[in-house]
Amino acid sequence: MKKILNATTLFLVLIAGSLVSTSCTNLSPEKTFEIAALNSNLLSRFGSKEINEKLQSEAQVYDETQKKMIPSTYQDSFKYDITNLETRLKTIQDIPEDEDNKELLQASKDLFTYAITKQKEGYLPIAKLKDEKASPEQIEKAIADFDASTQKDIDAKFTKLMNVAQTYVDKHNINAKIGM
């Protein structure tokens, strides 16, 4: 009797553990959509619009010890924003890929990876120009050059993600409106 009770207890623990691990790794289609597609709104102002807006405001970063935003250099402020995007990308990468969500996740990862890389290559040197008090003309030229070299690709990647997201939303009857 004790062996049967132990075996039954072990079996129930294994089932409960399996359910918990499965529920933690298999996200609903709605949650997958939210993480993979809605997070892309962070990139909707990519390029000159975002750069100019940030350069017009005070450079700040979040100080964990003080639990508030504090003044910083523009380079550190841009690095802070890039770190936040990298955190979002990691969240997308942590979603288990399957046949159902593969295209959505790949399009999202492609967009975020491209944006992060280009921000490191473009935003940071522009922020450095601002920190070093370069002329407004130099900064404007750097921003225009950045847009010229990235806008076509970022738009294509964003459009691809929105098209894939629309298909995913339709397939899973998710209440969402996709705008491009």
DRENDREN-396578 format. One record per residue (C-alpha): residue in one letter; chain; x, y, z. Coordinates in nm, 3 decimals, always signed. Layout:
<recs>
<rec code="a" unit="A" x="X" y="Y" z="Z"/>
...
</recs>
This chain:
<recs>
<rec code="m" unit="A" x="+0.000" y="+0.000" z="+0.000"/>
<rec code="k" unit="A" x="+0.284" y="+0.239" z="+0.089"/>
<rec code="k" unit="A" x="+0.456" y="+0.170" z="-0.246"/>
<rec code="i" unit="A" x="+0.136" y="+0.249" z="-0.435"/>
<rec code="l" unit="A" x="+0.090" y="+0.568" z="-0.234"/>
<rec code="n" unit="A" x="+0.452" y="+0.674" z="-0.300"/>
<rec code="a" unit="A" x="+0.422" y="+0.590" z="-0.669"/>
<rec code="t" unit="A" x="+0.095" y="+0.784" z="-0.694"/>
<rec code="t" unit="A" x="+0.248" y="+1.082" z="-0.511"/>
<rec code="l" unit="A" x="+0.552" y="+1.075" z="-0.737"/>
<rec code="f" unit="A" x="+0.328" y="+1.053" z="-1.043"/>
<rec code="l" unit="A" x="+0.119" y="+1.352" z="-0.929"/>
<rec code="v" unit="A" x="+0.432" y="+1.556" z="-0.855"/>
<rec code="l" unit="A" x="+0.568" y="+1.478" z="-1.203"/>
<rec code="i" unit="A" x="+0.239" y="+1.578" z="-1.366"/>
<rec code="a" unit="A" x="+0.222" y="+1.900" z="-1.165"/>
<rec code="g" unit="A" x="+0.585" y="+1.979" z="-1.249"/>
<rec code="s" unit="A" x="+0.522" y="+1.909" z="-1.614"/>
<rec code="l" unit="A" x="+0.217" y="+2.135" z="-1.618"/>
<rec code="v" unit="A" x="+0.404" y="+2.415" z="-1.446"/>
<rec code="s" unit="A" x="+0.704" y="+2.394" z="-1.680"/>
<rec code="t" unit="A" x="+0.480" y="+2.371" z="-1.985"/>
<rec code="s" unit="A" x="+0.268" y="+2.666" z="-1.878"/>
<rec code="c" unit="A" x="+0.580" y="+2.875" z="-1.816"/>
<rec code="t" unit="A" x="+0.728" y="+2.815" z="-2.158"/>
<rec code="n" unit="A" x="+0.423" y="+2.797" z="-2.384"/>
<rec code="l" unit="A" x="+0.280" y="+3.144" z="-2.417"/>
<rec code="s" unit="A" x="-0.065" y="+3.208" z="-2.550"/>
<rec code="p" unit="A" x="-0.086" y="+3.344" z="-2.904"/>
<rec code="e" unit="A" x="-0.200" y="+3.676" z="-2.755"/>
<rec code="k" unit="A" x="+0.104" y="+3.701" z="-2.528"/>
<rec code="t" unit="A" x="+0.338" y="+3.594" z="-2.810"/>
<rec code="f" unit="A" x="+0.187" y="+3.864" z="-3.032"/>
<rec code="e" unit="A" x="+0.218" y="+4.122" z="-2.755"/>
<rec code="i" unit="A" x="+0.587" y="+4.049" z="-2.697"/>
<rec code="a" unit="A" x="+0.692" y="+3.997" z="-3.060"/>
<rec code="a" unit="A" x="+0.484" y="+4.258" z="-3.240"/>
<rec code="l" unit="A" x="+0.360" y="+4.523" z="-3.001"/>
<rec code="n" unit="A" x="+0.710" y="+4.583" z="-2.863"/>
<rec code="s" unit="A" x="+0.805" y="+4.701" z="-3.212"/>
<rec code="n" unit="A" x="+0.621" y="+5.026" z="-3.132"/>
<rec code="l" unit="A" x="+0.940" y="+5.121" z="-2.951"/>
<rec code="l" unit="A" x="+1.102" y="+5.144" z="-3.294"/>
<rec code="s" unit="A" x="+0.830" y="+5.339" z="-3.472"/>
<rec code="r" unit="A" x="+1.024" y="+5.666" z="-3.448"/>
<rec code="f" unit="A" x="+1.358" y="+5.513" z="-3.551"/>
<rec code="g" unit="A" x="+1.604" y="+5.752" z="-3.710"/>
<rec code="s" unit="A" x="+1.605" y="+6.128" z="-3.734"/>
<rec code="k" unit="A" x="+1.272" y="+6.179" z="-3.560"/>
<rec code="e" unit="A" x="+1.387" y="+5.989" z="-3.251"/>
<rec code="i" unit="A" x="+1.742" y="+6.126" z="-3.257"/>
<rec code="n" unit="A" x="+1.632" y="+6.489" z="-3.289"/>
<rec code="e" unit="A" x="+1.376" y="+6.449" z="-3.012"/>
<rec code="k" unit="A" x="+1.634" y="+6.301" z="-2.776"/>
<rec code="l" unit="A" x="+1.896" y="+6.562" z="-2.861"/>
<rec code="q" unit="A" x="+1.646" y="+6.842" z="-2.788"/>
<rec code="s" unit="A" x="+1.581" y="+6.715" z="-2.436"/>
<rec code="e" unit="A" x="+1.808" y="+6.678" z="-2.137"/>
<rec code="a" unit="A" x="+2.020" y="+6.363" z="-2.147"/>
<rec code="q" unit="A" x="+1.921" y="+6.130" z="-1.864"/>
<rec code="v" unit="A" x="+1.958" y="+5.773" z="-1.747"/>
<rec code="y" unit="A" x="+1.781" y="+5.579" z="-1.475"/>
<rec code="d" unit="A" x="+1.983" y="+5.543" z="-1.156"/>
<rec code="e" unit="A" x="+1.881" y="+5.219" z="-0.986"/>
<rec code="t" unit="A" x="+2.024" y="+5.326" z="-0.648"/>
<rec code="q" unit="A" x="+1.827" y="+5.652" z="-0.643"/>
<rec code="k" unit="A" x="+1.528" y="+5.502" z="-0.826"/>
<rec code="k" unit="A" x="+1.499" y="+5.803" z="-1.054"/>
<rec code="m" unit="A" x="+1.625" y="+5.957" z="-1.376"/>
<rec code="i" unit="A" x="+1.947" y="+6.156" z="-1.339"/>
<rec code="p" unit="A" x="+2.143" y="+6.381" z="-1.579"/>
<rec code="s" unit="A" x="+2.398" y="+6.207" z="-1.801"/>
<rec code="t" unit="A" x="+2.586" y="+6.246" z="-2.126"/>
<rec code="y" unit="A" x="+2.395" y="+6.195" z="-2.450"/>
<rec code="q" unit="A" x="+2.608" y="+5.888" z="-2.521"/>
<rec code="d" unit="A" x="+2.507" y="+5.731" z="-2.189"/>
<rec code="s" unit="A" x="+2.146" y="+5.824" z="-2.247"/>
<rec code="f" unit="A" x="+2.145" y="+5.656" z="-2.589"/>
<rec code="k" unit="A" x="+2.328" y="+5.352" z="-2.445"/>
<rec code="y" unit="A" x="+2.058" y="+5.329" z="-2.179"/>
<rec code="d" unit="A" x="+1.788" y="+5.321" z="-2.447"/>
<rec code="i" unit="A" x="+1.980" y="+5.061" z="-2.648"/>
<rec code="t" unit="A" x="+2.012" y="+4.844" z="-2.337"/>
<rec code="n" unit="A" x="+1.634" y="+4.860" z="-2.297"/>
<rec code="l" unit="A" x="+1.590" y="+4.743" z="-2.657"/>
<rec code="e" unit="A" x="+1.837" y="+4.460" z="-2.596"/>
<rec code="t" unit="A" x="+1.626" y="+4.353" z="-2.297"/>
<rec code="r" unit="A" x="+1.316" y="+4.348" z="-2.518"/>
<rec code="l" unit="A" x="+1.504" y="+4.145" z="-2.781"/>
<rec code="k" unit="A" x="+1.608" y="+3.894" z="-2.513"/>
<rec code="t" unit="A" x="+1.243" y="+3.855" z="-2.413"/>
<rec code="i" unit="A" x="+1.154" y="+3.780" z="-2.777"/>
<rec code="q" unit="A" x="+1.445" y="+3.535" z="-2.808"/>
<rec code="d" unit="A" x="+1.327" y="+3.353" z="-2.494"/>
<rec code="i" unit="A" x="+0.996" y="+3.257" z="-2.653"/>
<rec code="p" unit="A" x="+1.012" y="+2.895" z="-2.768"/>
<rec code="e" unit="A" x="+0.986" y="+2.891" z="-3.145"/>
<rec code="d" unit="A" x="+0.743" y="+2.653" z="-3.314"/>
<rec code="e" unit="A" x="+0.583" y="+2.626" z="-3.657"/>
<rec code="d" unit="A" x="+0.297" y="+2.851" z="-3.548"/>
<rec code="n" unit="A" x="+0.503" y="+3.148" z="-3.426"/>
<rec code="k" unit="A" x="+0.831" y="+3.099" z="-3.613"/>
<rec code="e" unit="A" x="+0.773" y="+3.360" z="-3.884"/>
<rec code="l" unit="A" x="+0.647" y="+3.619" z="-3.635"/>
<rec code="l" unit="A" x="+0.940" y="+3.568" z="-3.399"/>
<rec code="q" unit="A" x="+1.197" y="+3.572" z="-3.678"/>
<rec code="a" unit="A" x="+1.058" y="+3.897" z="-3.824"/>
<rec code="s" unit="A" x="+1.058" y="+4.056" z="-3.479"/>
<rec code="k" unit="A" x="+1.412" y="+3.941" z="-3.398"/>
<rec code="d" unit="A" x="+1.531" y="+4.062" z="-3.737"/>
<rec code="l" unit="A" x="+1.383" y="+4.408" z="-3.680"/>
<rec code="f" unit="A" x="+1.516" y="+4.445" z="-3.326"/>
<rec code="t" unit="A" x="+1.863" y="+4.311" z="-3.413"/>
<rec code="y" unit="A" x="+1.893" y="+4.550" z="-3.705"/>
<rec code="a" unit="A" x="+1.769" y="+4.849" z="-3.505"/>
<rec code="i" unit="A" x="+2.002" y="+4.779" z="-3.212"/>
<rec code="t" unit="A" x="+2.303" y="+4.734" z="-3.441"/>
<rec code="k" unit="A" x="+2.228" y="+5.052" z="-3.634"/>
<rec code="q" unit="A" x="+2.165" y="+5.250" z="-3.318"/>
<rec code="k" unit="A" x="+2.504" y="+5.144" z="-3.184"/>
<rec code="e" unit="A" x="+2.670" y="+5.234" z="-3.515"/>
<rec code="g" unit="A" x="+2.476" y="+5.556" z="-3.576"/>
<rec code="y" unit="A" x="+2.305" y="+5.695" z="-3.268"/>
<rec code="l" unit="A" x="+2.613" y="+5.670" z="-3.045"/>
<rec code="p" unit="A" x="+2.848" y="+5.865" z="-3.276"/>
<rec code="i" unit="A" x="+2.580" y="+6.132" z="-3.317"/>
<rec code="a" unit="A" x="+2.538" y="+6.149" z="-2.939"/>
<rec code="k" unit="A" x="+2.914" y="+6.186" z="-2.909"/>
<rec code="l" unit="A" x="+2.903" y="+6.480" z="-3.150"/>
<rec code="k" unit="A" x="+2.640" y="+6.643" z="-2.930"/>
<rec code="d" unit="A" x="+2.840" y="+6.574" z="-2.612"/>
<rec code="e" unit="A" x="+3.149" y="+6.726" z="-2.774"/>
<rec code="k" unit="A" x="+2.950" y="+7.035" z="-2.875"/>
<rec code="a" unit="A" x="+2.988" y="+6.980" z="-3.249"/>
<rec code="s" unit="A" x="+2.820" y="+7.234" z="-3.473"/>
<rec code="p" unit="A" x="+2.449" y="+7.191" z="-3.545"/>
<rec code="e" unit="A" x="+2.539" y="+7.146" z="-3.913"/>
<rec code="q" unit="A" x="+2.770" y="+6.853" z="-3.834"/>
<rec code="i" unit="A" x="+2.503" y="+6.688" z="-3.623"/>
<rec code="e" unit="A" x="+2.233" y="+6.747" z="-3.887"/>
<rec code="k" unit="A" x="+2.456" y="+6.598" z="-4.157"/>
<rec code="a" unit="A" x="+2.532" y="+6.292" z="-3.944"/>
<rec code="i" unit="A" x="+2.159" y="+6.242" z="-3.881"/>
<rec code="a" unit="A" x="+2.076" y="+6.281" z="-4.252"/>
<rec code="d" unit="A" x="+2.352" y="+6.036" z="-4.346"/>
<rec code="f" unit="A" x="+2.219" y="+5.791" z="-4.087"/>
<rec code="d" unit="A" x="+1.866" y="+5.812" z="-4.227"/>
<rec code="a" unit="A" x="+1.993" y="+5.773" z="-4.582"/>
<rec code="s" unit="A" x="+2.177" y="+5.454" z="-4.491"/>
<rec code="t" unit="A" x="+1.908" y="+5.290" z="-4.274"/>
<rec code="q" unit="A" x="+1.557" y="+5.415" z="-4.347"/>
<rec code="k" unit="A" x="+1.482" y="+5.187" z="-4.643"/>
<rec code="d" unit="A" x="+1.593" y="+4.875" z="-4.454"/>
<rec code="i" unit="A" x="+1.421" y="+4.959" z="-4.125"/>
<rec code="d" unit="A" x="+1.098" y="+5.038" z="-4.310"/>
<rec code="a" unit="A" x="+1.115" y="+4.706" z="-4.497"/>
<rec code="k" unit="A" x="+1.177" y="+4.510" z="-4.175"/>
<rec code="f" unit="A" x="+0.900" y="+4.694" z="-3.992"/>
<rec code="t" unit="A" x="+0.656" y="+4.634" z="-4.280"/>
<rec code="k" unit="A" x="+0.747" y="+4.264" z="-4.292"/>
<rec code="l" unit="A" x="+0.682" y="+4.229" z="-3.920"/>
<rec code="m" unit="A" x="+0.346" y="+4.408" z="-3.950"/>
<rec code="n" unit="A" x="+0.241" y="+4.184" z="-4.241"/>
<rec code="v" unit="A" x="+0.339" y="+3.868" z="-4.052"/>
<rec code="a" unit="A" x="+0.171" y="+4.002" z="-3.738"/>
<rec code="q" unit="A" x="-0.152" y="+4.063" z="-3.930"/>
<rec code="t" unit="A" x="-0.151" y="+3.704" z="-4.053"/>
<rec code="y" unit="A" x="-0.086" y="+3.581" z="-3.697"/>
<rec code="v" unit="A" x="-0.364" y="+3.800" z="-3.554"/>
<rec code="d" unit="A" x="-0.610" y="+3.675" z="-3.818"/>
<rec code="k" unit="A" x="-0.514" y="+3.310" z="-3.763"/>
<rec code="h" unit="A" x="-0.563" y="+3.333" z="-3.385"/>
<rec code="n" unit="A" x="-0.858" y="+3.573" z="-3.381"/>
<rec code="i" unit="A" x="-0.664" y="+3.819" z="-3.168"/>
<rec code="n" unit="A" x="-0.840" y="+4.150" z="-3.114"/>
<rec code="a" unit="A" x="-0.574" y="+4.382" z="-3.250"/>
<rec code="k" unit="A" x="-0.550" y="+4.639" z="-3.525"/>
<rec code="i" unit="A" x="-0.225" y="+4.640" z="-3.715"/>
<rec code="g" unit="A" x="-0.118" y="+4.979" z="-3.846"/>
<rec code="m" unit="A" x="+0.171" y="+5.050" z="-4.078"/>
</recs>
